[in-house]
Structures are given as C-alpha cells and as structure tokens.
Amino acid sequence: MKSSEINERIWAVIARIPQGRVATYGQVAAEAGFPRQPRRTAQALRAVPDDLKLPWYRVINAQGKLSFEPGSKAYRLARRSLEAEGVVFVRDKIDFERYRWQPRSAAPLLD
C-alpha cells in the first residue's frame, strides 16, 4: 500500500473524531487498519496538506497528553481548540474515561 493511501485512511479516521472527544495515535492507526502502529498516525499528521481541514488536535498520546512541547505554539493551539470544545485538562492531562472517542465499530482497546 502506498504511503498516500495509508495517509488518506488515517485522515479519514481523524475526520470522524467528534467535537469534545479525543483519540490516541494508536487508536487512530488501529481504526484505520494498522493496529499497534501509532507512528503511522504521526507520519500521516506530518503530511496533512494545508487545505485539508482536519481536527488534528484531537489526537493525543497514550498518556492522555498533547504530544507537543508545553508552551509551544502547536501546544497552545491544540489545547485552546480542545478546551473550546469542552475538553478539560487536569495537570496537562485529559481524562480518557470522560473524553475518549469510542467509535461504534471499535473493539476494546489495549493502549
């Protein structure tokens, strides 16, 4: 499979994450058909075209944190975007029990 096809599958999953919900890199990869390959999600996010409106900020790491340097421009933008959607941070972490996206098609995850 071409990397462009992989990226498109991952972008399609990210586009389905609803407002006020988050998903991990691994969860996105698994939902796109690449279980246990969270780096594929990171690679696809780095390749997002400027004109593709994708809620990239809804993808977080398995510790429930944003994967940007705290205080960086990307961190501030992602955090503001999530907070505007009602996501609450406690000590820079997001509560998975409360905010994790559970797609109807997904089986229980082991992150």
N, C-alpha and C positions, 0 to 999 in steps of 0.2 A: 504494500500500500504506500502510495506517495505521501510525503510529509504534508502536502497541501490538503490531501483528503483527510488525514489524521486531524490536522488543524480545524478543518471545517466541522468534523464530527464533535470535537471538543467545544468549539464556539457555539454550536447548536445546543449543547447541554448547558453551557453557561447562560445562554439567552433564555433558557427555561427557568432559571432560578428566580423565584418570585421576590417581589419587594419585601423587605423586612426579614429575609431568610439568607443563610449563608451555606456554603458547601466547601469541603476541603478539596485540595488539589487531587488527592487520591480518590475521593468520592466522584469528582467530575470525570477523571480518567476512567474509572470503573463504569460509570454510567454511559460513557462513550464507547465502551467495549475494550478498554485497556486496563484490566484490573492490576492492582499493585504497581502502577507506573505513573506516580504523581508527577514525575519530571516531564512527562509528555504534556501535561496541563501547563506547566510553567513555560515550556518551549512554545506552545501554541499561543499563550498570552503575550509573549515577547514578539510574536509575528502578527498581531492583530493590525489590520490596515486602519489608517487614521479615520476613514469614512465609515467604519463598522461601529455602530453604536452598541456596545456590549457592556453589561454590568460587571466588569472585571473585578470591581471592588468587593463583590460578594463571594469571591474565592479567597479562603483563608487557610492557614496551615493547620496541621492536625492538633496543635496545642491550643487552638482557638484564638490565635493571634494573627494580626496582619503581618505579612512577610516583607515588610518594608522597614527601613531604619526609622525608629521612632523620631519624630520631628522633621523627617524629610517631607518634601512637597507631596510625593506619592502617598505617604502615610497619612498626612493631614487631609488630603483629598478623599482617600478611601474612608477614613474614619468619619469625616463630615457627611459623606454620602450615606454611609450606613446609619449614622445617628439620625439623619433626616428621614430615614425610613423606619425609625423607631427601634433600631437595634441599640441595646445598652451595653456599654463596656464597663467591666469591673476590673480595676488594676490592669488595664490594657488587654483584657481577655473578654471573649464572647462566650456566653453560656450555651453550649451545644444543645442541651436539653430543651432550651426555650426557642432557639433561633435556627437550628439546623434544618435544612430543607430535606424533606422526606418524599422523594418522588414516588408516585403510586407504583411504578414498575420496579422499584428497588427492593432488594432483599436486605436483611440486616447487614450493617457494615462493621468491619473489624479494622478500624483505623488505629 
